[in-house]
Amino acid sequence: GLLAILKAGGAYIPLDPTYPTERLSFILKDSQASVLLTQPTLVDSLPEHTAPVVCLDANGRWEAQIANSEFRIPNSELPPSSLAYTIYTSGSTGIPKGVAITHQSAVTLIHWATHFFAPAALAEVLASTSICFDLSIFELFVPLSCGGKVVLAENALHLPTLPTAHNVTLVNTVPSAIAQLLNLKSIPASVCAINLAGEALANELVQRLYQCPTIQQVFNLYGPSEDTTYTTAALIPPDNGQIPTIGGPIANTQVYILDRHLQPVPMGVPGELYISGEGLARGYRNRPALTAEKFIPNPFGQPIEGDREEQIQIPYSRLYKTGDLARYRADGQ
């Protein structure tokens, strides 16, 4: 379904049927979705809406529809600046805000990942994150973009129950989930790389993971949804004796640590983390004031002719204010 939407030139807005009805109603109304793609078993649980419903597996005709379909490669002729998806995050106020990501930003992440990670690691990637969270962008589209396989699971803790668990090569999850799998001795011997993000990473956990003989690489990754899944990455070595860092910026991304006057802070001094680059979101859907507050003009970028509305579409002309504190170590991490 996701691939079909993108191939057709549309943008997808993921909905979790377990979300409260009020949240689903808000997202459907705010996004003004033109089609609701779902399954018959979920239709009755959805709130009232005006979008036409298309059920992927209606009346058990799915296999017949595939068999009788004419094969053709659709050409939507979309420019890279077209919307690919909008993921709604709760934010500090509890009011959902839609982070609008373009095809260009998603492709930037995929291009980086397929060059950063070894082909063997991307051979069979565990996809255990809800499509309502942006870790799913990595789990689904990165392996499919380089000939790898996606291994679907309800969540990371279901990994031991999968019939094909012994084939999984990369697990992309949060530290608390991998710690539980480790405690249960449930990380398959086929796993050679582990990506950890979303929570603070303890070095003790990293070193315990390296005691599994087949795990060759443990990565610490950081990034808000507003910068297409990942902003920085660090390979934590097996002999590391310090708190794991979030590393350095990924390809086509710049990171700045600034004071309240938007001036760079000295090494070792805490400051707020700002992001610029190809991964930045278009902004927040239907929230122009919040977009202007969080996505500000980049004082370190090249001067660009034109008005502010034109500049907002050019990634390097903007900085995203993360609200997170960071500092540079002596080694530049």
Phi and psi in degrees as GROMACS dihedral restraints (atoms count N, CA, C in turn):
[ dihedral_restraints ]
;  ai    aj    ak    al  type     phi  dphi    fc
    3     4     5     6     1   -62.2    20    10
    4     5     6     7     1   -45.2    20    10
    6     7     8     9     1   -64.3    20    10
    7     8     9    10     1   -38.5    20    10
    9    10    11    12     1   -63.6    20    10
   10    11    12    13     1   -41.6    20    10
   12    13    14    15     1   -61.0    20    10
   13    14    15    16     1   -46.6    20    10
   15    16    17    18     1   -66.6    20    10
   16    17    18    19     1   -41.5    20    10
   18    19    20    21     1   -63.6    20    10
   19    20    21    22     1   -34.3    20    10
   21    22    23    24     1   -78.0    20    10
   22    23    24    25     1    -5.3    20    10
   24    25    26    27     1    91.7    20    10
   25    26    27    28     1    11.4    20    10
   27    28    29    30     1   -95.5    20    10
   28    29    30    31     1   179.6    20    10
   30    31    32    33     1  -122.9    20    10
   31    32    33    34     1   143.1    20    10
   33    34    35    36     1  -105.1    20    10
   34    35    36    37     1   147.4    20    10
   36    37    38    39     1  -122.8    20    10
   37    38    39    40     1   103.6    20    10
   39    40    41    42     1   -71.9    20    10
   40    41    42    43     1   140.9    20    10
   42    43    44    45     1  -124.2    20    10
   43    44    45    46     1   137.0    20    10
   45    46    47    48     1  -101.7    20    10
   46    47    48    49     1   117.5    20    10
   48    49    50    51     1   -63.2    20    10
   49    50    51    52     1   -14.2    20    10
   51    52    53    54     1   -86.6    20    10
   52    53    54    55     1    -6.3    20    10
   54    55    56    57     1   -66.1    20    10
   55    56    57    58     1   154.4    20    10
   57    58    59    60     1   -57.8    20    10
   58    59    60    61     1   147.8    20    10
   60    61    62    63     1   -56.8    20    10
   61    62    63    64     1   -37.9    20    10
   63    64    65    66     1   -62.9    20    10
   64    65    66    67     1   -38.7    20    10
   66    67    68    69     1   -68.9    20    10
   67    68    69    70     1   -43.6    20    10
   69    70    71    72     1   -62.0    20    10
   70    71    72    73     1   -42.2    20    10
   72    73    74    75     1   -61.6    20    10
   73    74    75    76     1   -43.4    20    10
   75    76    77    78     1   -61.8    20    10
   76    77    78    79     1   -45.3    20    10
   78    79    80    81     1   -64.9    20    10
   79    80    81    82     1   -43.5    20    10
   81    82    83    84     1   -62.7    20    10
   82    83    84    85     1   -40.6    20    10
   84    85    86    87     1   -72.7    20    10
   85    86    87    88     1   -44.1    20    10
   87    88    89    90     1   -67.4    20    10
   88    89    90    91     1   -38.3    20    10
   90    91    92    93     1   -80.1    20    10
   91    92    93    94     1   -19.3    20    10
   93    94    95    96     1    52.8    20    10
   94    95    96    97     1    46.1    20    10
   96    97    98    99     1   -57.5    20    10
   97    98    99   100     1   133.6    20    10
   99   100   101   102     1   -86.7    20    10
  100   101   102   103     1   -20.0    20    10
  102   103   104   105     1  -144.6    20    10
  103   104   105   106     1   142.2    20    10
  105   106   107   108     1  -111.2    20    10
  106   107   108   109     1   109.5    20    10
  108   109   110   111     1   -95.4    20    10
  109   110   111   112     1   121.6    20    10
  111   112   113   114     1  -153.5    20    10
  112   113   114   115     1  -158.1    20    10
  114   115   116   117     1  -130.3    20    10
  115   116   117   118     1   152.7    20    10
  117   118   119   120     1   -56.3    20    10
  118   119   120   121     1   -34.5    20    10
  120   121   122   123     1   -68.0    20    10
  121   122   123   124     1   -15.0    20    10
  123   124   125   126     1  -106.0    20    10
  124   125   126   127     1   -12.1    20    10
  126   127   128   129     1   -57.5    20    10
  127   128   129   130     1   -45.3    20    10
  129   130   131   132     1   -68.7    20    10
  130   131   132   133     1   -19.9    20    10
  132   133   134   135     1   -88.4    20    10
  133   134   135   136     1    -5.5    20    10
  135   136   137   138     1   -84.0    20    10
  136   137   138   139     1   149.7    20    10
  138   139   140   141     1   -72.7    20    10
  139   140   141   142     1   170.7    20    10
  141   142   143   144     1   -63.5    20    10
  142   143   144   145     1   139.9    20    10
  144   145   146   147     1  -158.8    20    10
  145   146   147   148     1   170.6    20    10
  147   148   149   150     1  -108.8    20    10
  148   149   150   151     1    -3.1    20    10
  150   151   152   153     1   -75.9    20    10
  151   152   153   154     1   139.1    20    10
  153   154   155   156     1   -63.9    20    10
  154   155   156   157     1   142.1    20    10
  156   157   158   159     1  -100.1    20    10
  157   158   159   160     1   132.7    20    10
  159   160   161   162     1  -121.8    20    10
  160   161   162   163     1   121.9    20    10
  162   163   164   165     1   -99.6    20    10
  163   164   165   166     1   121.9    20    10
  165   166   167   168     1   -59.9    20    10
  166   167   168   169     1   -40.0    20    10
  168   169   170   171     1  -113.7    20    10
  169   170   171   172     1    36.4    20    10
  171   172   173   174     1   -63.8    20    10
  172   173   174   175     1   133.0    20    10
  174   175   176   177     1    58.3    20    10
  175   176   177   178     1    22.8    20    10
  177   178   179   180     1    65.5    20    10
  178   179   180   181     1    20.9    20    10
  180   181   182   183     1   -94.3    20    10
  181   182   183   184     1     8.4    20    10
  183   184   185   186     1   -58.1    20    10
  184   185   186   187     1   -52.2    20    10
  186   187   188   189     1   -64.7    20    10
  187   188   189   190     1   -37.7    20    10
  189   190   191   192     1   -66.1    20    10
  190   191   192   193     1   -39.2    20    10
  192   193   194   195     1   -63.2    20    10
  193   194   195   196     1   -41.7    20    10
  195   196   197   198     1   -64.7    20    10
  196   197   198   199     1   -45.5    20    10
  198   199   200   201     1   -63.0    20    10
  199   200   201   202     1   -34.4    20    10
  201   202   203   204     1   -93.7    20    10
  202   203   204   205     1    -1.6    20    10
  204   205   206   207     1   -79.1    20    10
  205   206   207   208     1   140.9    20    10
  207   208   209   210     1   -77.9    20    10
  208   209   210   211     1   129.1    20    10
  210   211   212   213     1   -77.4    20    10
  211   212   213   214     1   124.6    20    10
  213   214   215   216     1  -154.7    20    10
  214   215   216   217     1   151.3    20    10
  216   217   218   219     1   -94.2    20    10
  217   218   219   220     1   111.5    20    10
  219   220   221   222     1   -68.5    20    10
  220   221   222   223     1   145.2    20    10
  222   223   224   225     1  -124.5    20    10
  223   224   225   226     1    97.9    20    10
  225   226   227   228     1   -81.4    20    10
  226   227   228   229     1   -16.3    20    10
  228   229   230   231     1    57.2    20    10
  229   230   231   232     1    34.5    20    10
  231   232   233   234     1   -75.9    20    10
  232   233   234   235     1   140.9    20    10
  234   235   236   237     1   -74.3    20    10
  235   236   237   238     1   158.0    20    10
  237   238   239   240     1   -58.7    20    10
  238   239   240   241     1   -23.1    20    10
  240   241   242   243     1   -80.6    20    10
  241   242   243   244     1    -0.7    20    10
  243   244   245   246     1   -71.4    20    10
  244   245   246   247     1   152.7    20    10
  246   247   248   249     1   -69.4    20    10
  247   248   249   250     1   135.6    20    10
  249   250   251   252     1  -103.4    20    10
  250   251   252   253     1   -43.6    20    10
  252   253   254   255     1  -159.9    20    10
  253   254   255   256     1   160.7    20    10
  255   256   257   258     1  -129.8    20    10
  256   257   258   259     1   119.6    20    10
  258   259   260   261     1  -108.5    20    10
  259   260   261   262     1   128.0    20    10
  261   262   263   264     1   -90.7    20    10
  262   263   264   265     1   122.9    20    10
  264   265   266   267     1  -109.1    20    10
  265   266   267   268     1   154.1    20    10
  267   268   269   270     1   -73.2    20    10
  268   269   270   271     1   -41.1    20    10
  270   271   272   273     1    73.9    20    10
  271   272   273   274     1   175.2    20    10
  273   274   275   276     1   -72.5    20    10
  274   275   276   277     1   -22.4    20    10
  276   277   278   279     1   -87.6    20    10
  277   278   279   280     1   -13.9    20    10
  279   280   281   282     1    87.4    20    10
  280   281   282   283     1   -10.2    20    10
  282   283   284   285     1   -84.7    20    10
  283   284   285   286     1   122.4    20    10
  285   286   287   288     1   -59.0    20    10
  286   287   288   289     1   140.0    20    10
  288   289   290   291     1  -129.2    20    10
  289   290   291   292     1   131.1    20    10
  291   292   293   294     1   -87.2    20    10
  292   293   294   295     1   116.8    20    10
  294   295   296   297     1   -88.6    20    10
  295   296   297   298     1   115.9    20    10
  297   298   299   300     1   -95.8    20    10
  298   299   300   301     1   116.4    20    10
  300   301   302   303     1  -112.8    20    10
  301   302   303   304     1   134.2    20    10
  303   304   305   306     1   -89.6    20    10
  304   305   306   307     1   166.3    20    10
  306   307   308   309     1   -59.1    20    10
  307   308   309   310     1   -39.9    20    10
  309   310   311   312     1   -58.7    20    10
  310   311   312   313     1   -42.7    20    10
  312   313   314   315     1   -68.6    20    10
  313   314   315   316     1   -42.1    20    10
  315   316   317   318     1   -64.8    20    10
  316   317   318   319     1   -40.9    20    10
  318   319   320   321     1   -65.1    20    10
  319   320   321   322     1   -36.1    20    10
  321   322   323   324     1   -59.3    20    10
  322   323   324   325     1   -45.5    20    10
  324   325   326   327     1   -62.1    20    10
  325   326   327   328     1   -46.6    20    10
  327   328   329   330     1   -64.3    20    10
  328   329   330   331     1   -42.0    20    10
  330   331   332   333     1   -61.7    20    10
  331   332   333   334     1   -44.5    20    10
  333   334   335   336     1   -60.3    20    10
  334   335   336   337     1   -49.2    20    10
  336   337   338   339     1   -64.1    20    10
  337   338   339   340     1   -39.7    20    10
  339   340   341   342     1   -72.3    20    10
  340   341   342   343     1   -14.5    20    10
  342   343   344   345     1   -99.7    20    10
  343   344   345   346     1   -26.6    20    10
  345   346   347   348     1   -79.9    20    10
  346   347   348   349     1   -39.6    20    10
  348   349   350   351     1   -96.3    20    10
  349   350   351   352     1   145.3    20    10
  351   352   353   354     1   -66.2    20    10
  352   353   354   355     1   144.9    20    10
  354   355   356   357     1   -53.9    20    10
  355   356   357   358     1   -35.5    20    10
  357   358   359   360     1   -64.3    20    10
  358   359   360   361     1   -33.8    20    10
  360   361   362   363     1   -70.4    20    10
  361   362   363   364     1   -32.2    20    10
  363   364   365   366     1   -91.9    20    10
  364   365   366   367     1     9.2    20    10
  366   367   368   369     1   -64.2    20    10
  367   368   369   370     1   -46.0    20    10
  369   370   371   372     1  -142.4    20    10
  370   371   372   373     1   103.3    20    10
  372   373   374   375     1  -100.8    20    10
  373   374   375   376     1   129.9    20    10
  375   376   377   378     1   -70.4    20    10
  376   377   378   379     1   124.9    20    10
  378   379   380   381     1  -110.8    20    10
  379   380   381   382     1    95.9    20    10
  381   382   383   384     1  -123.3    20    10
  382   383   384   385     1     6.1    20    10
  384   385   386   387     1   -97.7    20    10
  385   386   387   388     1   137.5    20    10
  387   388   389   390     1   -55.0    20    10
  388   389   390   391     1   143.0    20    10
  390   391   392   393     1   -67.0    20    10
  391   392   393   394     1    -6.0    20    10
  393   394   395   396     1   -82.7    20    10
  394   395   396   397     1    -2.2    20    10
  396   397   398   399     1  -121.3    20    10
  397   398   399   400     1   146.3    20    10
  399   400   401   402     1   -77.9    20    10
  400   401   402   403     1    -7.3    20    10
  402   403   404   405     1   -60.5    20    10
  403   404   405   406     1   -25.0    20    10
  405   406   407   408     1   -65.3    20    10
  406   407   408   409     1   -25.4    20    10
  408   409   410   411     1   -61.6    20    10
  409   410   411   412     1   -44.4    20    10
  411   412   413   414     1   -64.9    20    10
  412   413   414   415     1   -49.7    20    10
  414   415   416   417     1   -64.0    20    10
  415   416   417   418     1   -34.8    20    10
  417   418   419   420     1   -90.5    20    10
  418   419   420   421     1   -51.5    20    10
  420   421   422   423     1   -88.5    20    10
  421   422   423   424     1   -26.2    20    10
  423   424   425   426     1   -66.3    20    10
  424   425   426   427     1   -53.7    20    10
  426   427   428   429     1   -62.4    20    10
  427   428   429   430     1   -37.4    20    10
  429   430   431   432     1   -67.1    20    10
  430   431   432   433     1   -24.6    20    10
  432   433   434   435     1   -81.7    20    10
  433   434   435   436     1   -10.5    20    10
  435   436   437   438     1  -129.4    20    10
  436   437   438   439     1    22.5    20    10
  438   439   440   441     1    83.3    20    10
  439   440   441   442     1    10.7    20    10
  441   442   443   444     1   -86.1    20    10
  442   443   444   445     1  -178.9    20    10
  444   445   446   447     1  -116.5    20    10
  445   446   447   448     1   143.5    20    10
  447   448   449   450     1   -99.6    20    10
  448   449   450   451     1   127.2    20    10
  450   451   452   453     1  -109.1    20    10
  451   452   453   454     1   106.3    20    10
  453   454   455   456     1   -81.8    20    10
  454   455   456   457     1   137.7    20    10
  456   457   458   459     1  -143.5    20    10
  457   458   459   460     1   152.1    20    10
  459   460   461   462     1   -62.3    20    10
  460   461   462   463     1   -40.5    20    10
  462   463   464   465     1  -159.1    20    10
  463   464   465   466     1   172.0    20    10
  465   466   467   468     1   -61.8    20    10
  466   467   468   469     1   -31.4    20    10
  468   469   470   471     1   -72.5    20    10
  469   470   471   472     1   -10.1    20    10
  471   472   473   474     1   -86.4    20    10
  472   473   474   475     1    -1.4    20    10
  474   475   476   477     1   -51.3    20    10
  475   476   477   478     1   -46.0    20    10
  477   478   479   480     1   -62.4    20    10
  478   479   480   481     1   -21.7    20    10
  480   481   482   483     1   -88.4    20    10
  481   482   483   484     1    -7.1    20    10
  483   484   485   486     1   -75.4    20    10
  484   485   486   487     1   135.6    20    10
  486   487   488   489     1   -60.9    20    10
  487   488   489   490     1   -27.7    20    10
  489   490   491   492     1  -105.7    20    10
  490   491   492   493     1    21.0    20    10
  492   493   494   495     1   -58.2    20    10
  493   494   495   496     1   -31.7    20    10
  495   496   497   498     1   -72.2    20    10
  496   497   498   499     1    -3.6    20    10
  498   499   500   501     1  -103.5    20    10
  499   500   501   502     1   -11.5    20    10
  501   502   503   504     1   -65.3    20    10
  502   503   504   505     1   131.1    20    10
  504   505   506   507     1  -106.8    20    10
  505   506   507   508     1   -25.1    20    10
  507   508   509   510     1  -138.8    20    10
  508   509   510   511     1   133.6    20    10
  510   511   512   513     1  -115.7    20    10
  511   512   513   514     1   128.4    20    10
  513   514   515   516     1  -119.6    20    10
  514   515   516   517     1   104.1    20    10
  516   517   518   519     1  -155.7    20    10
  517   518   519   520     1  -168.3    20    10
  519   520   521   522     1   -96.6    20    10
  520   521   522   523     1   154.5    20    10
  522   523   524   525     1   -55.5    20    10
  523   524   525   526     1   -38.6    20    10
  525   526   527   528     1   -64.3    20    10
  526   527   528   529     1   -35.7    20    10
  528   529   530   531     1   -71.8    20    10
  529   530   531   532     1   -43.3    20    10
  531   532   533   534     1   -67.6    20    10
  532   533   534   535     1   -32.0    20    10
  534   535   536   537     1   -63.6    20    10
  535   536   537   538     1   -39.7    20    10
  537   538   539   540     1   -68.2    20    10
  538   539   540   541     1   -41.4    20    10
  540   541   542   543     1   -61.5    20    10
  541   542   543   544     1   -39.0    20    10
  543   544   545   546     1   -65.5    20    10
  544   545   546   547     1   -43.6    20    10
  546   547   548   549     1   -62.1    20    10
  547   548   549   550     1   -32.6    20    10
  549   550   551   552     1   -87.6    20    10
  550   551   552   553     1     1.1    20    10
  552   553   554   555     1    54.2    20    10
  553   554   555   556     1    44.8    20    10
  555   556   557   558     1  -115.1    20    10
  556   557   558   559     1    16.8    20    10
  558   559   560   561     1   -88.0    20    10
  559   560   561   562     1   117.3    20    10
  561   562   563   564     1   -60.5    20    10
  562   563   564   565     1   150.9    20    10
  564   565   566   567     1   -66.9    20    10
  565   566   567   568     1   -15.0    20    10
  567   568   569   570     1   -76.4    20    10
  568   569   570   571     1   -18.3    20    10
  570   571   572   573     1   -72.4    20    10
  571   572   573   574     1   122.9    20    10
  573   574   575   576     1  -113.1    20    10
  574   575   576   577     1   -15.2    20    10
  576   577   578   579     1  -139.3    20    10
  577   578   579   580     1   143.0    20    10
  579   580   581   582     1  -131.5    20    10
  580   581   582   583     1   126.7    20    10
  582   583   584   585     1  -103.1    20    10
  583   584   585   586     1   126.9    20    10
  585   586   587   588     1  -122.5    20    10
  586   587   588   589     1   133.3    20    10
  588   589   590   591     1  -156.0    20    10
  589   590   591   592     1   169.7    20    10
  591   592   593   594     1    88.9    20    10
  592   593   594   595     1   -17.3    20    10
  594   595   596   597     1  -143.4    20    10
  595   596   597   598     1   162.0    20    10
  597   598   599   600     1   -63.4    20    10
  598   599   600   601     1   139.4    20    10
  600   601   602   603     1  -107.9    20    10
  601   602   603   604     1   122.5    20    10
  603   604   605   606     1   -87.2    20    10
  604   605   606   607     1   138.8    20    10
  606   607   608   609     1   -63.7    20    10
  607   608   609   610     1   -32.1    20    10
  609   610   611   612     1   -59.9    20    10
  610   611   612   613     1   -38.7    20    10
  612   613   614   615     1   -66.8    20    10
  613   614   615   616     1   -43.3    20    10
  615   616   617   618     1   -57.7    20    10
  616   617   618   619     1   -47.3    20    10
  618   619   620   621     1   -66.8    20    10
  619   620   621   622     1   -32.8    20    10
  621   622   623   624     1   -66.2    20    10
  622   623   624   625     1   -37.9    20    10
  624   625   626   627     1   -63.8    20    10
  625   626   627   628     1   -39.8    20    10
  627   628   629   630     1   -68.2    20    10
  628   629   630   631     1   -14.1    20    10
  630   631   632   633     1   -73.7    20    10
  631   632   633   634     1   -14.9    20    10
  633   634   635   636     1   -76.3    20    10
  634   635   636   637     1   118.2    20    10
  636   637   638   639     1   -60.8    20    10
  637   638   639   640     1   -25.1    20    10
  639   640   641   642     1   -89.5    20    10
  640   641   642   643     1   -15.5    20    10
  642   643   644   645     1   -77.1    20    10
  643   644   645   646     1   115.7    20    10
  645   646   647   648     1   -99.3    20    10
  646   647   648   649     1   -28.2    20    10
  648   649   650   651     1  -142.1    20    10
  649   650   651   652     1   133.9    20    10
  651   652   653   654     1  -122.9    20    10
  652   653   654   655     1   122.0    20    10
  654   655   656   657     1  -110.3    20    10
  655   656   657   658     1   141.7    20    10
  657   658   659   660     1  -107.8    20    10
  658   659   660   661     1   123.0    20    10
  660   661   662   663     1  -124.1    20    10
  661   662   663   664     1   148.6    20    10
  663   664   665   666     1  -136.9    20    10
  664   665   666   667     1   144.3    20    10
  666   667   668   669     1   169.3    20    10
  667   668   669   670     1   139.0    20    10
  669   670   671   672     1   -84.8    20    10
  670   671   672   673     1   162.2    20    10
  672   673   674   675     1   -58.1    20    10
  673   674   675   676     1   -28.8    20    10
  675   676   677   678     1   -69.6    20    10
  676   677   678   679     1    -6.0    20    10
  678   679   680   681     1  -127.7    20    10
  679   680   681   682     1    38.4    20    10
  681   682   683   684     1    52.7    20    10
  682   683   684   685     1    65.9    20    10
  684   685   686   687     1    77.7    20    10
  685   686   687   688     1   -66.2    20    10
  687   688   689   690     1  -126.4    20    10
  688   689   690   691     1   140.7    20    10
  690   691   692   693     1  -114.0    20    10
  691   692   693   694     1   -42.7    20    10
  693   694   695   696     1  -129.5    20    10
  694   695   696   697     1   159.5    20    10
  696   697   698   699     1  -146.9    20    10
  697   698   699   700     1   146.9    20    10
  699   700   701   702     1  -142.9    20    10
  700   701   702   703     1   130.6    20    10
  702   703   704   705     1   -87.4    20    10
  703   704   705   706     1   114.7    20    10
  705   706   707   708     1   -87.5    20    10
  706   707   708   709     1   120.3    20    10
  708   709   710   711     1   -74.5    20    10
  709   710   711   712     1   157.4    20    10
  711   712   713   714     1   -67.2    20    10
  712   713   714   715     1   -19.5    20    10
  714   715   716   717     1  -103.8    20    10
  715   716   717   718     1    19.0    20    10
  717   718   719   720     1   -66.5    20    10
  718   719   720   721     1   134.5    20    10
  720   721   722   723     1  -116.3    20    10
  721   722   723   724     1     7.9    20    10
  723   724   725   726     1  -117.4    20    10
  724   725   726   727     1   170.5    20    10
  726   727   728   729     1   -61.9    20    10
  727   728   729   730     1   129.0    20    10
  729   730   731   732     1   -58.9    20    10
  730   731   732   733     1   136.1    20    10
  732   733   734   735     1   -90.2    20    10
  733   734   735   736     1   170.5    20    10
  735   736   737   738     1   -89.3    20    10
  736   737   738   739     1     4.8    20    10
  738   739   740   741     1    79.3    20    10
  739   740   741   742     1  -139.2    20    10
  741   742   743   744     1  -129.6    20    10
  742   743   744   745     1   171.1    20    10
  744   745   746   747     1   -65.3    20    10
  745   746   747   748     1   146.1    20    10
  747   748   749   750     1   -76.6    20    10
  748   749   750   751     1   176.7    20    10
  750   751   752   753     1   -57.4    20    10
  751   752   753   754     1   142.1    20    10
  753   754   755   756     1    62.3    20    10
  754   755   756   757     1    29.4    20    10
  756   757   758   759     1  -134.5    20    10
  757   758   759   760     1   142.0    20    10
  759   760   761   762     1  -122.4    20    10
  760   761   762   763     1   142.1    20    10
  762   763   764   765     1  -123.7    20    10
  763   764   765   766     1   135.9    20    10
  765   766   767   768     1  -127.2    20    10
  766   767   768   769     1   140.0    20    10
  768   769   770   771     1  -112.1    20    10
  769   770   771   772     1   113.5    20    10
  771   772   773   774     1  -125.5    20    10
  772   773   774   775     1   156.7    20    10
  774   775   776   777     1   -87.7    20    10
  775   776   777   778     1  -172.7    20    10
  777   778   779   780     1   -71.5    20    10
  778   779   780   781     1   -10.0    20    10
  780   781   782   783     1   -99.3    20    10
  781   782   783   784     1    12.4    20    10
  783   784   785   786     1    62.3    20    10
  784   785   786   787     1    32.2    20    10
  786   787   788   789     1  -105.5    20    10
  787   788   789   790     1   140.9    20    10
  789   790   791   792     1   -60.3    20    10
  790   791   792   793     1   138.2    20    10
  792   793   794   795     1   -89.4    20    10
  793   794   795   796     1   155.2    20    10
  795   796   797   798     1   -67.1    20    10
  796   797   798   799     1   162.8    20    10
  798   799   800   801     1   -57.1    20    10
  799   800   801   802     1   133.2    20    10
  801   802   803   804     1    87.7    20    10
  802   803   804   805     1   -10.3    20    10
  804   805   806   807     1   -95.0    20    10
  805   806   807   808     1   128.3    20    10
  807   808   809   810     1   -65.5    20    10
  808   809   810   811     1   145.0    20    10
  810   811   812   813     1  -154.6    20    10
  811   812   813   814     1   176.5    20    10
  813   814   815   816     1   -84.5    20    10
  814   815   816   817     1   139.5    20    10
  816   817   818   819     1   -84.4    20    10
  817   818   819   820     1   127.4    20    10
  819   820   821   822     1  -119.8    20    10
  820   821   822   823     1   148.8    20    10
  822   823   824   825     1  -126.4    20    10
  823   824   825   826     1   142.1    20    10
  825   826   827   828     1  -137.6    20    10
  826   827   828   829     1   159.3    20    10
  828   829   830   831     1   135.7    20    10
  829   830   831   832     1  -171.3    20    10
  831   832   833   834     1   -71.3    20    10
  832   833   834   835     1   -18.0    20    10
  834   835   836   837     1   -85.7    20    10
  835   836   837   838     1    -7.7    20    10
  837   838   839   840     1   -63.3    20    10
  838   839   840   841     1   139.6    20    10
  840   841   842   843     1   -64.0    20    10
  841   842   843   844     1   158.7    20    10
  843   844   845   846     1   -63.0    20    10
  844   845   846   847     1   -31.3    20    10
  846   847   848   849     1   145.7    20    10
  847   848   849   850     1  -162.2    20    10
  849   850   851   852     1   -98.9    20    10
  850   851   852   853     1   130.9    20    10
  852   853   854   855     1   -62.4    20    10
  853   854   855   856     1   125.7    20    10
  855   856   857   858     1    59.9    20    10
  856   857   858   859     1    23.3    20    10
  858   859   860   861     1  -129.9    20    10
  859   860   861   862     1    66.7    20    10
  861   862   863   864     1   -62.0    20    10
  862   863   864   865     1   -36.3    20    10
  864   865   866   867     1   -67.1    20    10
  865   866   867   868     1   -43.3    20    10
  867   868   869   870     1   -68.1    20    10
  868   869   870   871     1   -37.5    20    10
  870   871   872   873     1   -61.0    20    10
  871   872   873   874     1   -44.6    20    10
  873   874   875   876     1   -66.7    20    10
  874   875   876   877     1   -30.5    20    10
  876   877   878   879     1   -73.3    20    10
  877   878   879   880     1   -39.1    20    10
  879   880   881   882     1   -93.0    20    10
  880   881   882   883     1   -30.4    20    10
  882   883   884   885     1  -108.6    20    10
  883   884   885   886     1    99.1    20    10
  885   886   887   888     1  -107.1    20    10
  886   887   888   889     1   162.0    20    10
  888   889   890   891     1   -58.6    20    10
  889   890   891   892     1   141.1    20    10
  891   892   893   894     1   -89.1    20    10
  892   893   894   895     1   108.2    20    10
  894   895   896   897     1   -70.1    20    10
  895   896   897   898     1   -11.6    20    10
  897   898   899   900     1  -101.9    20    10
  898   899   900   901     1    -2.8    20    10
  900   901   902   903     1   -85.3    20    10
  901   902   903   904     1   172.4    20    10
  903   904   905   906     1   -71.9    20    10
  904   905   906   907     1   140.0    20    10
  906   907   908   909     1   -62.5    20    10
  907   908   909   910     1   136.1    20    10
  909   910   911   912     1  -122.0    20    10
  910   911   912   913     1   130.6    20    10
  912   913   914   915     1   -74.4    20    10
  913   914   915   916     1   149.8    20    10
  915   916   917   918     1   114.6    20    10
  916   917   918   919     1   171.7    20    10
  918   919   920   921     1   -82.4    20    10
  919   920   921   922     1   174.5    20    10
  921   922   923   924     1   -63.1    20    10
  922   923   924   925     1   -33.7    20    10
  924   925   926   927     1   -64.7    20    10
  925   926   927   928     1   -35.7    20    10
  927   928   929   930     1   -69.9    20    10
  928   929   930   931     1   -40.2    20    10
  930   931   932   933     1   -63.9    20    10
  931   932   933   934     1   -31.8    20    10
  933   934   935   936     1   -64.9    20    10
  934   935   936   937     1   -18.4    20    10
  936   937   938   939     1   -87.3    20    10
  937   938   939   940     1    -7.1    20    10
  939   940   941   942     1  -103.3    20    10
  940   941   942   943     1   112.7    20    10
  942   943   944   945     1   -54.7    20    10
  943   944   945   946     1   -43.9    20    10
  945   946   947   948     1   -73.9    20    10
  946   947   948   949     1    -8.0    20    10
  948   949   950   951     1   -86.1    20    10
  949   950   951   952     1    -2.2    20    10
  951   952   953   954     1  -126.5    20    10
  952   953   954   955     1   154.0    20    10
  954   955   956   957     1  -117.8    20    10
  955   956   957   958     1   139.6    20    10
  957   958   959   960     1  -102.3    20    10
  958   959   960   961     1   126.7    20    10
  960   961   962   963     1   -84.5    20    10
  961   962   963   964     1   110.7    20    10
  963   964   965   966     1   -79.3    20    10
  964   965   966   967     1   -28.0    20    10
  966   967   968   969     1    80.3    20    10
  967   968   969   970     1     0.1    20    10
  969   970   971   972     1   -95.1    20    10
  970   971   972   973     1   143.4    20    10
  972   973   974   975     1   -93.0    20    10
  973   974   975   976     1   142.9    20    10
  975   976   977   978     1  -150.5    20    10
  976   977   978   979     1   171.7    20    10
  978   979   980   981     1  -152.6    20    10
  979   980   981   982     1   153.8    20    10
  981   982   983   984     1   -83.5    20    10
  982   983   984   985     1   136.0    20    10
  984   985   986   987     1   -85.4    20    10
  985   986   987   988     1   171.3    20    10
  987   988   989   990     1   -63.4    20    10
  988   989   990   991     1   -25.5    20    10
  990   991   992   993     1   -88.9    20    10
  991   992   993   994     1     6.9    20    10
  993   994   995   996     1    89.1    20    10
  994   995   996   997     1    -6.5    20    10
